[in-house]
Amino acid sequence: MSSVNESVMELAFLATKITSPGDRVRITEWIRKLVQTHTEENTHPKLVEEYLDYLKLILTSTPIYLVDPFKSYPPKNKPLVPLAEALGNSISKKCPFLPQCGSPAPVVLHRSGDDTATITVNRDPDGEVYCYMAIAPRDP
């Protein structure tokens, strides 16, 4: 896996090979959004790297066939969701009987005062309950 800067430069070069002007502009906007997201605080590096690698895979194929989420412009005033969630939501739009992806809001979320322990209880749409408990060691 290459660095983000190398991937951006490679994608910028690959974008010049797109024959459709509209697709070329849309991919350029996606590259800008990914660079902007990469420089934001509290952004996990893997989030941007997954999009960059997926876009690189699409643009190196022959013929170039754009798929979701790159068939439309990137979200302007919203943060990017993880790529797996974006792809899952695009599939669920085409198959209405599939649920939307995303993390469910916790029913219970409790953290200890020193943040060494967390308990979360989530409920899925089918009514099943999932419990999660994490304990981190204290600093000596």
C-alpha positions as CSV (number, residue, x, y, z in Angstrom):
1,M,0.0,0.0,0.0
2,S,1.5,3.3,-1.0
3,S,1.3,6.6,0.9
4,V,-1.7,8.9,0.5
5,N,0.4,11.5,-1.4
6,E,1.6,8.9,-3.8
7,S,-1.9,7.5,-4.3
8,V,-3.3,11.0,-4.9
9,M,-0.6,11.7,-7.6
10,E,-1.3,8.4,-9.3
11,L,-5.1,9.0,-9.2
12,A,-4.6,12.5,-10.7
13,F,-2.6,10.9,-13.5
14,L,-5.2,8.2,-14.0
15,A,-8.1,10.7,-14.0
16,T,-6.6,12.4,-17.2
17,K,-7.2,9.1,-19.0
18,I,-11.0,9.3,-18.4
19,T,-12.7,10.1,-21.8
20,S,-15.9,11.6,-20.4
21,P,-15.4,15.2,-19.2
22,G,-18.2,14.8,-16.7
23,D,-16.7,11.7,-15.2
24,R,-13.3,13.3,-15.1
25,V,-14.6,16.3,-13.1
26,R,-16.5,14.1,-10.7
27,I,-13.4,11.9,-10.0
28,T,-11.3,15.1,-9.6
29,E,-13.9,16.3,-7.0
30,W,-13.6,12.9,-5.2
31,I,-9.8,13.2,-5.1
32,R,-10.2,16.7,-3.6
33,K,-12.6,15.4,-1.0
34,L,-10.3,12.6,-0.1
35,V,-7.3,14.9,0.3
36,Q,-9.4,17.3,2.4
37,T,-10.7,14.4,4.6
38,H,-7.1,13.1,5.0
39,T,-6.0,16.5,6.4
40,E,-8.9,16.8,8.9
41,E,-8.3,16.1,12.6
42,N,-9.8,12.9,14.0
43,T,-9.9,11.2,10.6
44,H,-8.8,7.6,10.7
45,P,-6.1,7.1,8.0
46,K,-7.7,3.8,6.9
47,L,-10.9,5.6,5.9
48,V,-9.2,7.6,3.2
49,E,-6.9,4.8,2.1
50,E,-9.8,2.5,1.4
51,Y,-11.4,5.0,-0.9
52,L,-8.1,5.7,-2.6
53,D,-7.3,2.1,-3.2
54,Y,-10.8,1.3,-4.5
55,L,-10.7,4.3,-6.8
56,K,-7.3,3.3,-8.1
57,L,-8.6,-0.2,-8.8
58,I,-11.5,1.2,-10.7
59,L,-9.4,3.6,-12.8
60,T,-6.8,1.0,-13.7
61,S,-9.4,-1.4,-15.1
62,T,-10.2,-1.5,-18.8
63,P,-12.7,-0.2,-19.7
64,I,-13.2,2.3,-16.9
65,Y,-16.6,1.7,-15.4
66,L,-17.5,4.0,-12.5
67,V,-19.6,2.4,-9.7
68,D,-21.0,3.7,-6.4
69,P,-20.0,5.8,-4.6
70,F,-18.0,7.4,-7.5
71,K,-21.0,7.6,-9.9
72,S,-22.1,10.7,-8.0
73,Y,-20.3,13.7,-6.5
74,P,-18.8,13.4,-3.0
75,P,-20.9,14.7,-0.1
76,K,-20.2,18.4,0.3
77,N,-20.9,19.2,3.9
78,K,-21.0,15.7,5.4
79,P,-18.1,13.6,6.5
80,L,-17.3,10.4,4.5
81,V,-18.7,7.2,5.9
82,P,-16.5,4.1,5.8
83,L,-16.3,2.6,2.4
84,A,-18.0,-0.7,3.4
85,E,-20.9,1.3,4.8
86,A,-21.2,3.4,1.6
87,L,-21.1,0.3,-0.6
88,G,-23.6,-1.5,1.7
89,N,-26.0,1.5,1.5
90,S,-25.7,1.6,-2.3
91,I,-26.7,-2.1,-2.5
92,S,-29.6,-1.6,-0.1
93,K,-31.0,1.3,-2.3
94,K,-31.2,-1.2,-5.2
95,C,-32.6,-4.0,-3.0
96,P,-35.3,-2.4,-0.8
97,F,-35.7,-5.4,1.4
98,L,-32.1,-5.0,2.7
99,P,-31.6,-2.7,5.7
100,Q,-29.5,0.4,5.6
101,C,-25.9,0.1,6.9
102,G,-24.5,2.1,9.7
103,S,-23.8,1.8,13.4
104,P,-26.9,1.5,15.6
105,A,-27.3,4.1,18.3
106,P,-26.5,2.4,21.7
107,V,-29.3,1.8,24.1
108,V,-26.8,2.0,27.0
109,L,-23.4,3.5,26.9
110,H,-21.5,3.8,30.2
111,R,-17.8,4.7,30.7
112,S,-15.9,4.7,33.9
113,G,-14.7,8.0,35.2
114,D,-11.1,7.3,34.2
115,D,-12.0,5.8,30.8
116,T,-10.5,2.4,31.6
117,A,-13.8,0.6,31.2
118,T,-16.8,0.9,28.7
119,I,-20.0,-1.0,28.5
120,T,-22.3,-0.6,25.5
121,V,-25.7,-2.3,24.8
122,N,-27.1,-2.1,21.3
123,R,-30.3,-3.4,19.8
124,D,-30.7,-4.3,16.2
125,P,-33.9,-3.9,14.1
126,D,-34.8,-7.5,14.8
127,G,-34.9,-6.8,18.5
128,E,-31.7,-8.8,19.3
129,V,-29.5,-7.2,22.0
130,Y,-25.7,-7.1,21.8
131,C,-23.5,-6.3,24.7
132,Y,-19.9,-5.1,24.5
133,M,-17.5,-4.5,27.4
134,A,-13.9,-3.3,27.1
135,I,-11.4,-2.8,29.9
136,A,-8.1,-1.1,29.3
137,P,-5.2,-1.5,31.8
138,R,-4.5,1.4,34.1
139,D,-1.2,3.3,33.6
140,P,1.2,2.4,36.5
